[in-house]
Amino acid sequence: MRPLARTAILLLVGAFVPLALEAARASESPRWLEDRVQAFLLERAPEGPVRIEVPPLDAFSLEGVDPAAVEVAISTDAKPPLAGAVPLRIAIRRAGRELERHEVTAQVEAAHLAVVAARALARGDVLAEADLTLAPVENPMERRSAVDAIEGAVGKRMRRNVEAGQPVRSAWLEEVPLVKRGEPVRITLLRGNLRIESTGIARQDGRAGDVVRLENPTSHREILGRVGPDGAVHVTF
């Protein structure tokens, strides 16, 4: 069994439960009993962030019971790591005498993580690692379209505004142009073993691998070249 230090993860994924549902359950289930059931499940859950749902424990009539004065015995026939529907037997005892016993079924699922904005992001922002975080994403459509690794987004540029906490979709990212329209660019002219370095003016933005138009500042003629990973434009003549 792993220590209860993972409770912090459970608190994070507790946001999956709608607030209205939490309010409704507050009058039906003793919070202290739910906490003990969650701790039992969390100790036996798979590694990594998990989502745990404990059903209403309204079958227990524990109003006025001092949590410190009773023992909660929880058991299951399921083998750890627990996953899916988990049947539980919960017994409440005081001074060695069993007060109540009921059976419930809880749910334990691995949390689906995706890249979300750690702050509000604006169109044109070039992403750094500090701008992003991993968080559970429940909506299947958002999960499928979101970036699944922070390193897959770092260094890319936002194509639209994104609010803090919102999943970052792959379609909202673009590579940062290595060549920018109107700016000087290094040109490498190649013919066989002959290599000539020159400077031109970019007439359009270009990322690595793009073919862009350039202007020779002396002759004012336009030529085409392919942007290399180093930002130079390679022209074969």
N, C-alpha and C positions, 0 to 999 in steps of 0.2 A: 504494500500500500504506500502511496505517496503522501507526503505531509500536506496539511491544509493550506499551505502557502498558495496553492493554485486557486484558492477562493477568490483572489483578485481577478482572475480570468472570468469566473462565474459572474462576478458583479458587472464586468464589462458586457457580457452577453445577456445580462438581465434586461437590457434595453429592448430585447426582442419581444417581451411581454407587453402588450398595450397597457397604457396607464389606466384606462377604464376597467380593464379586466383585473388589474391589481387592486383597484379600489373595491370592486365587487367581491373579490376574494378575501379582503381584509376582515370582513365581518363573518366569514364562513370558516376560515382556516387560521388557527393560531400561528402567528408569524414565527415564533420560536420553534414550533414543530416543523414547519416548512424548511427552516434553516438547517435543522438537524438532518432532514431527509436529503436536502441538497448536498450537505457536506458528505453524507454517506455515498451518494452517487458520484460526487466529484473525485473522491479518493480512488474510485474504481473505474473512472472514465478513461478514454484513450488519451494519449499524449497530445498536447496542443490545445488550442481554444475549443471549447465545447458549448453546445446549447443544451440546457437542462430545463425541462418543464415538469413541474410537480402538479398533479391534479388537485382540485379543491379537496381539503381534508375535513369536509364538513360532517363526515360520519362520526368524528370524534366529538364528544361532549365534554370539553375541557375548560369551560368558562370558570374562572376563579381558581384554576389549578396553578400552583406555583411551579414554574419550570425547573427551579433548582431542587424541588422536593420529589421529582419523579425521574424514573429511568426510562429512556426510549430505546427499545430493542428493535433493530431493523435487520431484516434478512432477505435474501433473494436466492433463487435457484440458478439465476443467470451467472455465467462465468465471466470474470473480468478479462480484458477491458469491456465494459458495458457499452452496448450500442443498440439503438432502436427502442422498441417497447420493452420496458424492464418491469416485471411483476415484483412487488414488494409486500412483505408482511411486516406490519408495524404494531408493536405491542407497547402499551404504557403501563409501567409498574410503579408502585409506591410501597416502600418498606417490604419488598419481596412479594407483594400481592399484585396480581395482574388486574388493572382497572378496565382496560379495553384492548381489543385486538381487531384490526381491520386489514384488508388487502386492497392495494391500489396499484395502478400501472403508471409509471413515469416514462418520459421520453428522454433519451440521451442521443445527441447527434453531434457530429463534428461541425464546427462553425465554418462556413464558407467565407474565406477572407479575400478581399480585393483591395486594390489601391484606392484610397480616398484622399481628398484634399485636406491637408492639415490646417490650411488657412484659406481665405477667399483668394481665388486665382483669377487673374484678368487675361483677356486675350492678348497674346504677344509675350506673356511671361515665359522665360526659359526656366524650366523646372530644376530645382536642386533637391537633394535628398530630404532636407528639412521641410520642404513644402508638402511632403507626402507622408502618409502612414498607412498601415494595413489595419483593416477593421472588418468585422463580420458584415456581410451583405445578404439580406434575405430574399429580395426580389429576384426571381430567376432571370428575368430579362436584363436587369442591371448587372447581375453577376456574370452573365455570358459576354456582355459587351465591355466590361471593365477590364483595365489592365490588371494582371494578376501578380506582377512583381515590380517592386519599386525601381529596380535597376533598369527595367524596360521603359521607364518614363523619364528618368533623370537625363537632363541635357536636351530634351525635346521642348518644343514651343507650343503653348496653348493656342488653339484656334478659336476658343470662345471662353466666356466667363464661366466660372464654376464656384459654387458656394462651398464654404468650409463644411466638411463632413460628407460631401457629395462624391459618389464614385466617379473616378476619372476614366472615361471611355477611350479606347484606342483611337476611334475616329476623331476625337477632339485634339489629337496630338499631331504634330508635324516636325520633321527634321528642321533644324535651324539652317538657313541658307549659308553656305560658305562664301558665296559670291553675291554681292548686293548691287542692285541696279544703281548706276551713276557713280560707283566707287571704283578706284583704281584696282586692277587685278594683275597678278603676275601671269605672264603667258609663256608657255614652253612650246617652241616651234620645233617639230621633229621631221626629219627626212632621212631615212636610213640611219646611219651612225652620226649624222649631223644633228646637233642640238643647239638651239639659240634661245636665250632668255630675253624677254621683252616685257613691256608694260602696256596695258590697254585699259579701256573703260568698259565696264560691264553695262550692257543695255537691258539686262533682265536679271532677276534673282536666279540663283542656281544652287542645288544641293549636290552632294557627291554623286557622280554618275550622270547628272543632267547635261544636256547639250545646250549651250547658251550663246547668245549673240554678243560680240565684242566690237569695239571701235578702235581702230588704230589711231592714236592721238596725232600722229604726223600726217598720214594720208587721208584720215577720216573715212577710210574704207571699213566696211563691216566684215567680220569673219566669224566662223563658227568654231567652237571648241568644246571639249568635254571637261567638266569639273572633276579634278582629282580629290582624293581624301585629304590632301594637304592644302586645299584651297586654290592651288594653281590650276589654270585652264590649259589643257594640252591640245595643241593644234597640229594636225598632220598636213604637210603641204608637199 
